């Protein structure tokens, strides 16, 4: 923990104590508006819940019985937000789907405080590239070992994986995954360059690029059947952070192109013609298909370390509805109290979704972006201010749940099907 992080944590902790003493009732202002299961709108959400562990099997062990404090806090946030369709980033993958099942049975199905259980009849997870050994010296440090030499940074296969929970049926047969799409197959890819040589885009060897996947985790198109005749494609991913590299900007460039994959996918036609899924099917999404893009994109439109224009590829797409930007009062308060680099940010602090130490400070990195045809009713970020008792769920460093906040968007779904 840096000195700055300790100081700001102490200041915020003091405010939390004052806020808790002032009121003990649950505040409706912190949580999204209460919804019953027969509401006609559909709430989509994304949450980098930091349910990752340092060793393989540790998450399954932690979730095998109720009572893990972090999982309790994460589950209560989800219960209070009560999304119909949810992406969880940083949820370690196991081939048997045990963590996926145990989190539902021991945490989401168990009430926390006065938060009611939330039941998801449909779940999906799949392998990711994090922690999968490449066999190459990808960081050019002279050794082939460690997370930096995996196809996506991770200490074991499946670390920092993803999980989808849904109250609506998932069309399992129509799911498309893009774990194995090669980075070099993207036309005009921003392949990293070794600045010490005259050759362009040569940080990785030809042998490495012949096997190097674009996605640091994976990209999934998960079709959600929100009604008998309406399907929404839930496009989920978690691009690599644009940091932890050098002048070659290998992570920043990969982050940019991981975001670009969805921009090309929803554009369809010629833009998406190079895209081939893991099942061998080519092309992007049809022009009239409905979608919601969700995930921790690790890119802010104004601040932070991402390669220029990275997230704008989605925010400025004519196919994306950006009419409502999720905000919170807690983010504004945190930026004011922590100051430092936050005072220099160009973006609106109300739109921040992650509480990071500096650099980069608090920024907007988590997104729920519906297609243009979908009307947004309401949106928000679960980040209570310190005088709200629910701030105990987000807290200050070391965080009780995650350094990211759950982001939700309610969309209109006329004729929406019955939730299971």
C-alpha positions in Angstrom: 0.0 0.0 0.0 1.4 3.4 -0.9 1.5 6.3 1.6 -1.1 8.1 -0.5 -3.4 5.1 -0.4 -3.0 4.7 3.4 -3.8 8.4 3.9 -6.9 8.4 1.7 -8.1 5.1 3.2 -7.9 6.6 6.7 -9.8 9.7 5.7 -12.6 7.7 4.0 -12.7 5.2 6.9 -13.3 8.1 9.3 -16.2 9.3 7.2 -17.7 5.8 7.0 -17.8 5.7 10.8 -19.5 9.0 11.0 -22.0 7.9 8.3 -22.8 4.7 10.0 -23.4 6.4 13.3 -25.8 8.9 11.7 -28.1 6.3 10.2 -28.5 2.5 10.3 -31.4 2.1 7.9 -30.8 0.8 4.4 -30.7 3.7 1.9 -32.6 3.3 -1.3 -30.4 6.0 -2.9 -27.4 3.7 -3.0 -29.0 0.7 -4.6 -30.8 0.7 -7.9 -34.6 1.1 -7.8 -36.3 -2.0 -6.4 -37.7 -4.3 -9.0 -39.9 -7.3 -8.9 -39.3 -10.3 -11.1 -42.3 -9.5 -13.3 -41.0 -6.1 -14.3 -41.1 -5.8 -18.1 -37.7 -4.1 -18.4 -34.5 -6.0 -18.4 -31.5 -5.0 -16.2 -28.1 -5.8 -17.6 -25.0 -5.4 -15.4 -21.3 -5.9 -15.3 -19.2 -6.4 -12.2 -15.5 -7.0 -12.0 -15.9 -8.7 -8.6 -12.3 -9.6 -8.0 -13.3 -13.2 -7.3 -9.9 -14.3 -8.4 -7.4 -16.3 -6.2 -3.7 -16.8 -6.3 -3.8 -20.6 -6.7 -5.8 -23.0 -8.8 -8.8 -24.4 -6.9 -8.8 -21.7 -4.2 -12.0 -20.0 -5.4 -13.9 -23.3 -5.4 -12.6 -23.9 -1.8 -13.6 -20.4 -0.7 -17.1 -20.8 -2.2 -17.7 -24.4 -1.0 -19.4 -23.2 2.2 -21.1 -19.9 3.2 -19.2 -17.4 5.1 -16.4 -16.0 2.9 -16.4 -12.3 3.7 -15.5 -11.0 0.3 -17.9 -13.4 -1.5 -20.6 -12.3 1.0 -20.1 -8.6 0.1 -20.0 -9.3 -3.6 -23.2 -11.4 -3.4 -25.0 -8.7 -1.4 -24.1 -6.0 -4.0 -25.6 -8.3 -6.7 -28.7 -9.0 -4.6 -29.3 -5.3 -4.1 -28.8 -4.5 -7.8 -30.8 -7.6 -8.8 -29.7 -7.6 -12.4 -31.5 -10.0 -14.8 -28.4 -10.6 -16.9 -25.0 -10.3 -15.2 -21.4 -10.5 -16.3 -18.8 -11.1 -13.6 -15.2 -10.4 -14.5 -12.3 -11.8 -12.6 -14.1 -15.0 -11.6 -11.6 -17.9 -11.8 -12.7 -20.6 -14.3 -12.8 -24.3 -13.5 -13.7 -26.9 -16.0 -16.4 -28.5 -13.9 -18.2 -25.2 -13.3 -18.0 -25.7 -9.6 -17.3 -22.1 -8.7 -20.2 -21.0 -10.9 -22.6 -23.3 -9.1 -21.3 -22.8 -5.6 -21.5 -19.0 -5.8 -25.1 -19.3 -6.7 -26.0 -22.0 -4.1 -24.0 -20.7 -1.1 -24.0 -16.9 -1.7 -26.5 -15.6 -4.2 -29.3 -17.9 -2.9 -28.5 -16.9 0.7 -30.0 -13.6 2.0 -27.5 -11.0 3.2 -28.8 -8.5 5.8 -32.2 -7.4 4.4 -31.2 -8.1 0.8 -33.3 -10.9 -0.8 -31.7 -13.9 -2.5 -31.3 -13.7 -6.3 -31.8 -16.8 -8.4 -30.2 -17.4 -11.8 -31.6 -20.4 -13.6 -29.0 -20.0 -16.4 -25.3 -19.8 -16.2 -22.3 -19.8 -18.6 -18.6 -20.0 -18.4 -15.8 -21.2 -20.7 -12.0 -21.4 -20.9 -9.9 -18.2 -21.1 -6.4 -17.5 -22.2 -5.2 -16.1 -18.8 -2.6 -18.3 -17.3 -2.3 -20.6 -20.3 1.5 -21.1 -20.9 2.6 -19.9 -24.4 6.0 -21.6 -24.4 7.5 -18.3 -25.6 9.4 -15.5 -23.9 6.7 -13.0 -24.6 8.0 -10.3 -22.3 11.6 -10.7 -23.7 13.2 -11.0 -20.3 15.4 -13.9 -21.3 13.3 -16.6 -19.6 10.1 -18.6 -20.4 8.2 -18.6 -17.1 5.5 -16.8 -15.1 2.3 -15.0 -15.8 3.9 -12.6 -18.3 4.7 -15.4 -20.7 1.1 -16.8 -20.7 -1.2 -15.9 -23.5 -3.0 -13.7 -21.0 -1.4 -12.7 -17.8 -2.2 -15.2 -15.1 -0.6 -17.6 -12.7 -2.7 -20.6 -13.7 -5.1 -21.4 -16.5 -8.5 -19.8 -15.8 -7.3 -17.2 -13.4 -9.2 -13.9 -13.9 -11.9 -15.7 -15.9 -15.5 -14.6 -16.6 -19.0 -15.8 -15.7 -22.5 -15.0 -17.0 -25.6 -15.4 -14.9 -29.1 -14.9 -16.4 -32.7 -15.1 -15.3 -33.6 -15.6 -19.0 -32.7 -18.6 -21.1 -29.3 -18.7 -22.8 -29.3 -20.1 -26.3 -26.4 -22.5 -25.6 -26.2 -23.8 -29.2 -25.8 -20.3 -30.6 -23.0 -19.1 -28.3 -19.9 -17.9 -30.1 -16.5 -17.7 -28.4 -13.4 -16.0 -29.8 -10.6 -17.3 -27.5 -8.4 -18.5 -30.4 -8.8 -15.7 -32.9 -5.2 -14.6 -33.8 -4.2 -11.0 -33.2 -2.3 -10.9 -36.4 -5.4 -11.8 -38.4 -7.0 -8.4 -37.5 -6.5 -6.1 -40.5 -4.4 -3.1 -39.4 -3.8 -4.6 -36.0 -1.7 -2.4 -33.6 1.0 -5.0 -33.2 3.7 -3.8 -30.8 7.0 -2.6 -32.2 10.5 -3.0 -30.9 11.7 0.6 -30.9 15.4 -0.5 -31.0 15.1 -2.0 -34.5 14.1 -0.5 -37.9 11.6 -3.2 -38.6 7.9 -2.3 -37.8 5.6 -4.4 -35.5 8.5 -6.7 -34.6 8.3 -7.0 -30.8 6.9 -10.5 -31.2 8.5 -12.9 -33.6 6.7 -14.4 -36.6 6.6 -17.7 -34.7 4.9 -16.1 -31.7 2.4 -14.1 -33.8 1.4 -17.3 -35.6 -0.1 -18.5 -32.3 -0.8 -15.3 -30.4 -4.5 -14.8 -29.6 -6.0 -11.4 -29.7 -8.1 -11.9 -26.6 -6.3 -11.9 -23.2 -9.2 -13.7 -21.7 -11.9 -14.4 -24.3 -14.7 -12.7 -26.1 -18.1 -14.3 -25.9 -21.4 -13.7 -27.8 -24.0 -15.1 -25.4 -27.5 -14.9 -26.9 -30.1 -14.2 -24.2 -33.7 -15.1 -25.0 -35.5 -12.2 -23.3 -38.8 -13.2 -25.0 -40.3 -15.8 -27.3 -39.2 -13.9 -30.3 -36.5 -11.5 -29.1 -32.9 -12.4 -28.5 -30.2 -10.0 -27.1 -26.6 -10.8 -27.8 -24.7 -10.3 -24.6 -21.2 -9.4 -25.9 -18.8 -9.9 -23.0 -15.0 -9.5 -22.5 -12.3 -8.2 -20.3 -9.4 -6.6 -22.3 -6.0 -6.6 -20.7 -4.9 -3.5 -18.7 -3.0 -1.1 -20.9 -0.1 -1.0 -18.4 2.7 -3.3 -17.1 4.8 -3.0 -20.3 7.4 -0.8 -21.9 8.0 1.5 -24.8 6.6 -1.1 -27.1 3.1 -0.6 -25.4 2.3 -4.3 -26.0 -0.6 -4.3 -23.4 -1.9 -0.9 -24.4 -2.1 -1.9 -28.1 -3.7 -5.2 -27.3 -6.3 -3.5 -25.1 -7.1 -1.2 -28.0 -7.5 -4.1 -30.4 -9.5 -6.2 -28.0 -12.0 -3.4 -27.8 -11.9 -3.0 -31.5 -12.9 -6.6 -32.0 -16.4 -5.8 -30.6 -16.5 -2.6 -32.7 -15.8 -4.6 -35.9 -18.2 -7.4 -34.8 -21.2 -5.1 -34.4 -20.4 -3.2 -37.5 -20.6 -6.5 -39.4 -20.1 -6.7 -43.2 -16.6 -6.0 -44.4 -15.4 -4.7 -41.1 -16.1 -8.0 -39.4 -15.2 -10.3 -42.3 -11.9 -11.4 -40.8 -13.6 -12.6 -37.6 -13.8 -16.4 -37.2 -15.1 -17.9 -34.0 -13.7 -21.0 -32.2 -16.3 -23.1 -34.0 -15.0 -22.0 -37.4 -17.9 -19.7 -38.3 -17.0 -16.4 -39.9 -18.3 -12.9 -39.8 -19.8 -10.4 -37.4 -23.2 -9.7 -36.0 -26.2 -9.1 -38.3 -27.2 -5.5 -38.8 -30.6 -6.0 -37.2 -29.5 -8.0 -34.2 -29.9 -6.6 -30.7 -26.9 -6.6 -28.4 -25.5 -5.4 -25.1 -21.7 -5.0 -24.8 -20.6 -5.5 -21.2 -17.3 -5.8 -19.3 -14.3 -4.2 -17.7 -12.7 -2.6 -20.8 -9.8 -1.2 -18.9 -10.1 2.1 -20.9 -11.4 5.5 -20.0 -12.5 8.0 -22.7 -10.6 10.9 -21.1 -8.1 9.7 -18.5 -5.7 6.9 -17.7 -3.2 5.0 -19.7 -5.1 3.4 -22.6 -3.9 3.8 -26.1 -5.6 6.8 -27.8 -9.2 6.3 -28.9 -9.5 2.8 -27.5 -12.9 3.0 -25.9 -14.1 5.6 -28.4 -14.3 2.7 -30.8 -17.4 1.7 -29.0 -18.7 5.0 -27.6 -18.6 6.6 -31.0 -20.0 3.6 -32.9 -23.3 4.5 -34.7 -24.6 1.1 -33.6 -24.2 1.8 -29.8 -26.7 3.7 -27.6 -24.8 6.1 -25.3 -27.8 8.2 -24.4 -27.4 7.4 -20.7 -24.1 7.3 -18.9 -24.2 5.4 -15.5 -23.1 7.6 -12.6 -22.9 7.6 -8.8 -22.5 10.0 -5.9 -19.9 7.8 -4.2 -17.5 8.3 -7.1 -17.7 12.1 -6.9 -17.1 12.0 -3.2 -14.2 9.6 -3.5 -12.5 11.7 -6.2 -12.8 14.8 -4.0 -11.5 13.1 -0.9 -8.6 11.3 -2.6 -7.6 14.3 -4.7 -4.1 13.8 -6.2 -4.3 12.8 -9.8 -8.1 12.8 -9.6 -7.9 16.6 -9.5 -6.2 16.6 -12.9 -8.7 14.3 -14.7 -10.6 15.7 -17.6 -13.6 13.3 -17.2 -16.6 13.7 -15.0 -15.8 11.9 -11.7 -19.5 10.9 -11.4 -18.9 8.4 -14.2 -16.0 6.6 -12.6 -16.4 2.9 -12.0 -13.2 1.9 -10.4 -11.3 3.1 -7.3 -7.6 2.8 -8.3 -4.5 4.0 -6.6 -2.6 6.6 -8.6 -1.7 6.5 -11.3 -4.2 6.3 -12.9 -6.6 7.3 -10.1 -10.3 6.7 -10.3 -11.5 6.2 -13.8 -14.4 4.8 -15.9 -13.5 1.3 -17.2 -16.6 -0.8 -16.8 -19.4 -0.5 -19.4 -22.9 -1.7 -20.3 -23.6 -0.5 -23.8 -26.9 -1.5 -25.5 -27.4 -1.4 -29.3 -29.0 1.7 -30.8 -32.4 0.0 -31.2 -32.7 -0.6 -27.5 -34.2 2.1 -25.4 -32.4 2.9 -22.1 -34.8 3.5 -19.1 -32.3 4.1 -16.3 -28.7 3.4 -15.4 -26.3 3.7 -12.5 -23.1 2.6 -10.7 -23.4 0.9 -7.3 -21.0 3.3 -5.4 -22.7 4.6 -2.3 -21.5 7.8 -0.6 -19.8 7.4 2.8 -22.9 8.5 4.7 -24.9 5.6 3.3 -24.8 2.4 5.3 -24.4 0.4 2.1 -21.0 1.9 1.6 -19.8 -0.9 3.9 -20.1 -3.1 0.8 -17.7 -1.0 -1.4 -15.6 0.6 1.4 -12.0 1.8 1.1 -8.7 0.0 0.5 -8.4 -2.9 1.3 -11.8 -3.2 -0.2 -14.4 -5.5 1.3 -15.6 -6.5 -2.2 -13.7 -5.1 -5.2 -11.9 -2.0 -6.5 -14.5 -2.0 -9.3 -18.2 -1.1 -8.9 -21.2 -2.9 -10.4 -22.6 -1.0 -13.4 -26.2 -1.5 -14.4 -28.5 -0.4 -17.2 -32.3 -1.0 -17.4 -33.5 -1.4 -21.0 -37.0 -1.5 -22.4 -38.1 -5.0 -23.4 -41.7 -4.8 -24.5 -43.2 -8.3 -24.5 -40.4 -9.5 -22.4 -40.6 -13.2 -21.5 -41.1 -14.6 -18.0 -38.0 -14.7 -15.9 -37.2 -18.1 -14.5 
